[in-house]
Amino acid sequence: MTSWSLEVLVNDKVLTLEKNDFLAVPPRMPHAFAPATGHSADAVVVFTPGMGRFGYYRLLDRVARGEASVEEIKESSERFDNHYVDSPVRRAAGAAA
């Protein structure tokens, strides 16, 4: 984390990362991240071994600007190795915020 606050779902726990925190996520571990409620976040994300994900982040930006659909994100899961799963833990954390 370089600034602010980030909520991270790692398997079945929601963690809050603050400035200068670091988190390593093991391969195939379900995870997700978003700015903590009421905050923005600047984070450095590193994938190793590397995989070309720039197109995925560009797609997310296009969805945010209304230039692409959420369906395109779903269709890109194999190409970018992003597989969305339902997380009751994350839903509960979001509802409590």
Secondary structure as UniProt FT lines:
FT   STRAND          3..10
FT   TURN            11..12
FT   STRAND          13..18
FT   TURN            19..20
FT   TURN            27..28
FT   STRAND          31..35
FT   TURN            37..38
FT   STRAND          41..42
FT   HELIX           54..64
FT   TURN            65..66
FT   HELIX           70..75
FT   HELIX           77..80
FT   HELIX           88..96
//
